[in-house]
Amino acid sequence: MRLFRKELPRCLGLPGLRPGRLSAVACVVWLAGCATYSPLPLGEGQGARDASQLSADTSTMPLPALRTHRVDLSHGMGVTDVAILAVANNPDLKVMRDQLGVARAQAFQAGLLPDPQVSLNQEYLTHPIPGYRTASAFGITQDITSLLLRSTRKAAANAQADQVNLDLLWAEWQTIAQARQLFNQVVSLRDQQQRLAAEQAALAPVDGYVRKALEQGNLTYDAASAGLNAYADASKRLSDNTVQLHQAEHDLRVLLGLSPDAPLPLTGEPFQASPTSEQVDAALASLPQRRPDLLALQAGYKSQEATLRGAIRAQFPALSLGLDRQSDNSGIPSHGITIGFTLPLFDRNRGNIRIETATRQQLKDDYENRVLATRNDIRQLMLDQDILATQRDQSQAHAQHLDDARRAAEGAWQKGLIDWPTYLSIRANALTADMDAIAARDQQSQQAIALEALLGSTDLQQPSVATSKP
């Protein structure tokens, strides 16, 4: 110990430093490296009151096409604006980014070397005996097994952090798809709301006409039922659509991190994409190297490989090495080496090896099943792509024809050229066609969103097709 106190200042380049001062310097250095506490008050969870208060760094977007988009909310939020703002401000993604910070901290912890253990001991005489004194012992021990397992432990933790990072990226992809879907849903419900409100307003005079004829005895209840039901049905459909619209707007506000009363000035057409078979084949070929959830499963498998190697290494005896210096009651000093190890007779870490081996097999099968399911889902969406596009075009053309017939019938009824049952029948057919056209556009857009989310290739996106709204 004397040698330690004499030689350490010289090794540090401080030959004039006394042992007492050395202890003070060591304490200062040790305290300087200690972490300190700082409070982090909880927020109130108010959310942004307006979309203009949301911020987004497009350079950090997970898809290349979003990084080149300029967010300008002066004329409203388009489908791409909504997707970017959702990725940057979604509360669930913020929590996942915090989880990534935890995973990286765990990876840092896994790479740290274990601290040596120091033991100090003094044995006092119960009754003083001349010629004898207090015995003392000093020792320092290092866990050698922990050092040997450091590389596998660090590799497993780093791969686990990579997996959490890739899971976050995949969640961002899913958030983009969800933002596009909610944008599409809100726009479609608003179109339906506008159409149903116009239908209710147009049927109000007919409803008044039928009720007046019924009061005057010119119509029976059987004959008037069609006219009475038309207005009531339009009102009910308008109320049901309003409830659905409120729910969709609520979900979009939650996704964007907006307050409940924040306005949603959406503008533009829903997301559209019409990839060719060649584009899909090219995207499928590189899918395992691009899609974050598949890369996350690969990182998890890599982490498990390192964990399994560590379990195999841990089957060997746990070893610790130490040095000690002692002085017995007679004052005779001694020093020695301490070696400790376990006897591998019963456990030998066989249970953990089997667990880690079975876990690796499970991860392998999970990855292969995910790739197979993804390929099948993409092929199914490709088969429906042309059918849905054709259905959308046909529905829009049919709705346009019936809208022309509805406008002509409205003028004819006002002039008394057709009776009200015929007029209501034409309006009902036109309304059904308009709702079908909106639904066909919505279904085709949802399919395009799903295909984009599965393939993750912005090269598949085509310019939005302008559609004539009913």
C-alpha positions in Angstrom: 0.0 0.0 0.0 2.9 2.3 0.7 4.4 1.5 -2.6 1.0 2.3 -4.2 0.9 5.7 -2.6 4.5 6.5 -3.5 4.5 5.4 -7.1 1.0 6.5 -8.2 1.8 10.3 -8.1 5.0 9.7 -10.1 3.1 7.7 -12.7 0.6 10.6 -13.0 3.4 13.1 -13.5 2.8 14.6 -10.1 5.9 13.7 -8.0 5.3 16.4 -5.5 1.8 15.4 -4.7 1.3 14.1 -1.2 -0.9 11.1 -0.5 -3.5 13.3 1.3 -3.7 15.6 -1.7 -3.7 12.6 -4.0 -6.9 11.4 -2.3 -8.5 14.8 -2.6 -7.7 15.0 -6.3 -9.0 11.4 -6.9 -12.3 12.4 -5.1 -12.7 15.5 -7.3 -12.1 13.5 -10.5 -14.5 10.8 -9.4 -17.2 13.3 -8.4 -16.8 15.2 -11.7 -17.7 12.0 -13.6 -20.9 11.4 -11.6 -24.3 12.0 -13.1 -26.5 14.7 -11.5 -30.3 14.9 -11.2 -32.4 17.5 -12.9 -36.2 17.6 -12.8 -38.4 17.1 -15.9 -41.9 18.4 -15.2 -44.9 16.7 -16.8 -46.7 18.6 -19.6 -50.4 19.3 -19.8 -51.0 17.4 -23.1 -52.9 20.3 -24.8 -51.9 19.6 -28.3 -51.4 22.1 -31.1 -54.4 24.4 -31.6 -53.7 24.8 -35.3 -51.8 22.8 -38.0 -49.6 25.9 -38.6 -48.1 25.3 -35.1 -46.8 21.9 -36.2 -43.2 21.6 -37.3 -41.6 19.1 -39.6 -38.0 18.5 -40.8 -38.5 17.0 -44.2 -34.8 15.9 -44.4 -35.5 13.3 -41.7 -38.5 11.7 -43.5 -38.3 7.9 -44.0 -39.3 8.0 -47.7 -37.2 9.9 -50.3 -40.2 11.5 -52.0 -41.2 13.1 -48.7 -37.8 14.7 -48.2 -38.1 16.8 -51.4 -41.7 18.0 -50.6 -42.1 21.5 -49.4 -44.7 21.8 -46.7 -46.9 24.9 -47.4 -50.1 25.2 -45.3 -51.1 28.6 -46.6 -53.6 26.9 -49.0 -54.5 24.0 -46.8 -53.1 20.5 -46.1 -52.6 18.1 -49.0 -52.2 14.4 -48.5 -48.4 14.6 -48.6 -48.5 17.5 -46.0 -50.6 15.4 -43.7 -48.2 12.4 -44.0 -45.1 14.5 -43.2 -46.7 16.3 -40.3 -47.9 13.0 -38.9 -44.5 11.4 -38.9 -42.9 14.5 -37.3 -45.6 15.1 -34.6 -47.4 11.8 -33.9 -47.4 11.3 -30.1 -47.0 7.5 -30.4 -43.9 7.9 -32.6 -42.5 10.3 -30.0 -42.8 7.5 -27.4 -41.1 5.1 -29.7 -38.2 7.5 -30.2 -37.9 7.6 -26.5 -37.8 3.8 -26.5 -35.0 4.0 -29.0 -33.1 6.2 -26.6 -33.5 3.6 -23.9 -32.3 0.8 -26.3 -29.2 2.9 -27.2 -28.5 3.5 -23.5 -28.8 -0.3 -22.9 -26.3 -0.9 -25.7 -23.9 1.6 -24.1 -24.4 -0.2 -20.7 -23.6 -3.6 -22.4 -20.3 -2.3 -23.6 -19.0 -1.0 -20.3 -16.3 -3.0 -18.5 -17.3 -4.5 -15.2 -15.9 -2.7 -12.2 -13.4 -4.5 -10.0 -14.4 -5.4 -6.5 -12.3 -4.1 -3.6 -12.5 -5.7 -0.1 -11.2 -4.2 3.1 -11.2 -6.2 6.4 -10.0 -5.7 9.9 -10.1 -8.2 12.8 -10.0 -6.7 16.3 -8.8 -8.7 19.3 -11.7 -9.3 21.7 -9.2 -9.1 24.6 -5.9 -7.3 24.2 -2.9 -9.6 24.2 0.7 -8.3 24.6 2.6 -8.7 21.3 -0.5 -9.1 19.1 -2.4 -6.4 17.2 -5.4 -5.9 14.9 -5.3 -8.1 11.8 -6.0 -6.4 8.4 -6.6 -7.5 4.8 -6.9 -5.7 1.5 -8.0 -7.4 -1.8 -9.1 -6.5 -5.3 -11.0 -9.0 -7.5 -12.0 -8.9 -11.2 -14.8 -11.0 -12.8 -13.0 -12.6 -15.7 -16.1 -14.3 -17.1 -17.9 -11.0 -17.5 -14.9 -9.7 -19.6 -15.0 -12.8 -21.8 -18.7 -12.4 -22.5 -18.5 -8.7 -23.1 -18.2 -9.0 -26.9 -21.3 -11.2 -27.4 -23.2 -9.1 -24.8 -22.3 -5.9 -26.7 -23.1 -7.4 -30.1 -26.5 -8.5 -28.9 -27.3 -5.1 -27.4 -26.2 -3.2 -30.5 -28.3 -5.5 -32.7 -31.2 -5.0 -30.4 -30.9 -1.2 -30.6 -30.8 -1.5 -34.4 -34.0 -3.5 -34.2 -35.7 -0.9 -32.2 -34.5 1.8 -34.6 -35.9 -0.2 -37.6 -39.2 -0.9 -35.7 -39.4 2.9 -35.4 -38.8 3.4 -39.1 -41.5 0.8 -39.9 -43.9 2.5 -37.5 -43.2 5.8 -39.5 -44.1 3.9 -42.7 -47.3 2.8 -41.1 -48.1 6.3 -39.9 -47.7 7.6 -43.4 -50.2 5.0 -44.6 -52.5 5.8 -41.8 -52.3 9.5 -42.4 -53.1 8.9 -46.1 -56.0 6.7 -45.2 -57.5 9.2 -42.7 -57.0 12.0 -45.2 -58.9 10.0 -47.8 -61.6 9.0 -45.3 -62.2 12.6 -44.2 -62.2 13.9 -47.8 -64.7 11.2 -48.9 -67.0 11.8 -45.9 -66.9 15.5 -46.5 -67.9 14.9 -50.1 -70.7 12.6 -49.0 -71.7 15.2 -46.4 -72.0 17.9 -49.1 -74.0 15.6 -51.4 -76.4 14.5 -48.7 -76.9 18.0 -47.4 -77.8 19.1 -51.0 -80.1 16.2 -51.3 -81.9 17.0 -48.1 -82.3 20.6 -49.1 -83.7 19.5 -52.5 -86.1 17.1 -51.0 -87.5 19.6 -48.5 -89.9 21.2 -51.0 -91.1 17.8 -52.2 -91.7 16.7 -48.6 -93.7 19.9 -48.0 -95.7 19.3 -51.2 -96.5 15.7 -50.2 -97.6 16.7 -46.7 -99.8 19.5 -47.9 -101.5 17.1 -50.4 -101.9 14.6 -47.6 -103.6 17.2 -45.3 -105.9 18.3 -48.1 -107.0 14.7 -48.7 -105.5 14.6 -52.2 -103.2 11.7 -51.3 -103.6 8.6 -49.1 -100.9 7.5 -46.7 -100.0 4.6 -48.9 -99.5 6.9 -51.9 -97.6 9.5 -49.8 -95.2 7.0 -48.0 -92.6 7.2 -50.8 -92.4 11.0 -50.6 -92.4 11.1 -46.8 -89.7 8.4 -46.6 -87.4 10.1 -49.1 -86.8 13.2 -47.0 -86.6 11.2 -43.8 -84.1 8.7 -45.3 -81.9 11.6 -46.6 -81.9 13.2 -43.1 -80.9 9.9 -41.4 -78.1 9.3 -43.9 -76.9 12.8 -43.3 -76.9 12.3 -39.6 -75.1 9.0 -39.8 -72.5 10.5 -42.1 -71.9 13.4 -39.8 -71.1 11.0 -36.9 -68.6 9.1 -39.1 -67.0 12.3 -40.2 -66.6 13.5 -36.6 -64.9 10.2 -35.8 -62.5 10.4 -38.8 -61.6 14.0 -38.0 -61.0 13.0 -34.4 -58.7 10.2 -35.5 -56.7 12.5 -37.8 -56.3 15.1 -35.1 -55.0 12.5 -32.7 -52.6 11.2 -35.3 -51.2 14.7 -35.9 -51.1 15.7 -32.3 -53.7 18.4 -32.6 -56.1 19.7 -30.0 -59.7 18.5 -30.3 -61.0 21.8 -31.6 -58.2 22.4 -34.2 -59.4 23.0 -37.7 -58.5 20.5 -40.5 -58.2 22.5 -43.8 -57.7 19.6 -46.1 -57.2 20.2 -49.8 -56.4 18.2 -52.9 -57.1 14.7 -54.1 -56.6 11.4 -52.1 -53.4 9.4 -52.6 -53.2 7.6 -55.9 -50.6 5.1 -57.3 -50.8 2.8 -60.3 -47.5 0.8 -60.4 -46.7 -1.5 -63.3 -45.9 -5.2 -63.0 -42.2 -4.4 -63.8 -42.1 -1.8 -61.0 -43.6 -4.2 -58.5 -41.2 -7.1 -59.5 -38.2 -4.8 -59.0 -39.5 -3.6 -55.6 -40.2 -7.2 -54.5 -36.7 -8.3 -55.5 -35.1 -5.8 -53.1 -37.8 -5.9 -50.4 -35.8 -7.8 -47.7 -33.0 -5.2 -48.1 -35.4 -2.2 -47.8 -38.5 -2.8 -45.8 -37.9 -1.8 -42.1 -39.9 -4.5 -40.5 -38.0 -7.2 -42.4 -34.7 -5.5 -41.5 -35.8 -5.3 -37.9 -36.5 -9.0 -37.9 -33.0 -9.6 -39.4 -31.5 -7.4 -36.6 -33.4 -9.3 -34.0 -32.1 -12.6 -35.4 -28.6 -11.2 -35.4 -29.1 -10.2 -31.7 -30.3 -13.7 -30.9 -27.3 -15.2 -32.6 -25.0 -13.2 -30.4 -27.1 -14.1 -27.3 -26.8 -17.8 -28.2 -23.0 -17.5 -28.6 -22.9 -15.9 -25.2 -24.9 -18.7 -23.7 -22.6 -21.3 -25.2 -19.5 -19.4 -23.8 -21.2 -19.2 -20.4 -21.3 -23.0 -20.1 -17.6 -22.9 -19.1 -16.7 -22.3 -15.5 -17.3 -18.8 -14.2 -13.8 -17.4 -13.3 -12.7 -14.5 -11.1 -9.2 -13.4 -10.4 -8.0 -11.3 -7.4 -4.9 -10.0 -5.5 -4.8 -9.6 -1.8 -2.4 -8.3 0.9 -2.9 -9.3 4.6 -1.4 -8.8 8.0 -2.2 -11.3 10.8 -2.5 -10.6 14.5 1.3 -11.1 15.0 2.0 -8.4 12.4 3.5 -10.7 9.8 2.5 -9.4 6.3 1.6 -11.7 3.4 0.2 -11.4 -0.1 -1.3 -13.7 -2.6 -3.6 -14.5 -5.6 -7.2 -15.5 -5.4 -8.8 -17.6 -8.1 -12.5 -18.5 -8.0 -14.5 -20.6 -10.4 -17.6 -22.7 -10.5 -17.6 -26.5 -10.9 -19.6 -27.4 -14.1 -21.2 -30.5 -12.6 -25.0 -30.0 -12.9 -26.2 -26.8 -14.6 -23.5 -26.0 -17.2 -25.9 -23.4 -18.6 -27.6 -26.1 -20.6 -31.1 -24.7 -20.0 -30.3 -21.3 -21.3 -28.6 -22.8 -24.3 -31.7 -24.7 -25.2 -33.9 -21.6 -24.6 -31.7 -19.4 -26.8 -31.5 -22.1 -29.5 -35.3 -22.5 -29.6 -35.7 -18.7 -29.7 -33.4 -18.4 -32.7 -35.5 -21.0 -34.6 -38.6 -19.1 -33.7 -37.2 -15.8 -35.1 -36.0 -17.6 -38.2 -39.5 -19.0 -38.9 -41.1 -15.7 -38.1 -39.0 -13.9 -40.6 -39.6 -16.4 -43.4 -43.3 -16.3 -42.7 -43.4 -12.5 -42.9 -41.6 -12.4 -46.2 -44.0 -15.1 -47.7 -47.1 -13.3 -46.4 -45.9 -10.0 -47.8 -45.3 -11.4 -51.2 -48.8 -13.0 -51.3 -50.5 -9.7 -50.1 -48.7 -7.7 -52.8 -49.8 -10.1 -55.5 -53.4 -10.0 -54.3 -53.4 -6.2 -54.4 -51.9 -6.2 -57.9 -54.7 -8.5 -59.1 -57.3 -6.1 -57.8 -55.6 -2.9 -59.0 -56.9 -2.8 -62.6 -60.4 -4.0 -61.5 -60.7 -1.2 -58.9 -59.4 1.4 -61.3 -61.9 0.3 -64.0 -64.7 0.3 -61.4 -63.8 3.8 -60.3 -63.9 5.2 -63.8 -67.2 3.4 -64.6 -68.8 4.6 -61.4 -67.8 8.2 -62.0 -69.1 8.1 -65.6 -72.4 6.5 -64.5 -72.8 9.1 -61.7 -72.2 11.9 -64.2 -75.0 10.6 -66.5 -77.4 10.3 -63.7 -76.5 13.7 -62.3 -77.4 15.1 -65.7 -80.7 13.2 -65.6 -81.4 14.5 -62.1 -80.9 18.1 -63.1 -83.2 17.7 -66.1 -85.8 16.0 -63.9 -85.6 18.8 -61.4 -86.4 21.4 -64.0 -89.2 19.2 -65.4 -90.8 18.7 -62.0 -90.7 22.5 -61.3 -92.5 23.1 -64.6 -95.1 20.3 -63.8 -94.0 18.1 -66.7 -93.4 15.0 -64.5 -95.0 13.8 -61.3 -93.2 13.8 -58.0 -92.8 9.9 -57.7 -90.9 9.9 -60.9 -88.9 12.8 -59.8 -88.0 11.2 -56.5 -87.1 7.9 -58.3 -84.6 9.8 -60.5 -83.1 11.6 -57.6 -82.7 8.4 -55.6 -80.9 6.7 -58.5 -78.6 9.7 -58.9 -77.8 9.8 -55.2 -77.0 6.1 -55.1 -74.7 6.6 -58.1 -72.9 9.5 -56.5 -72.3 7.6 -53.3 -71.1 4.6 -55.3 -68.6 6.8 -57.2 -67.2 8.2 -53.9 -66.9 4.7 -52.5 -65.2 3.4 -55.6 -62.7 6.3 -55.5 -62.1 5.6 -51.8 -61.6 1.9 -52.3 -59.1 2.4 -55.1 -57.2 4.9 -53.1 -57.1 2.6 -50.0 -55.7 -0.1 -52.2 -53.0 2.2 -53.6 -52.1 3.2 -50.0 -51.9 -0.5 -48.9 -49.7 -1.4 -51.9 -47.4 1.6 -51.2 -47.1 0.6 -47.6 -46.2 -3.0 -48.4 -43.6 -2.2 -51.0 -42.3 1.0 -49.5 -41.2 2.3 -52.9 -42.1 5.9 -53.8 -41.2 5.2 -57.4 -44.6 3.5 -57.6 -46.5 6.8 -57.0 -48.1 8.3 -60.1 -49.5 11.8 -60.5 -53.0 12.0 -59.0 -55.8 11.5 -61.5 -58.2 14.4 -61.5 -61.7 13.1 -60.7 -64.9 14.9 -61.2 -66.7 15.0 -57.9 -70.5 14.4 -57.9 
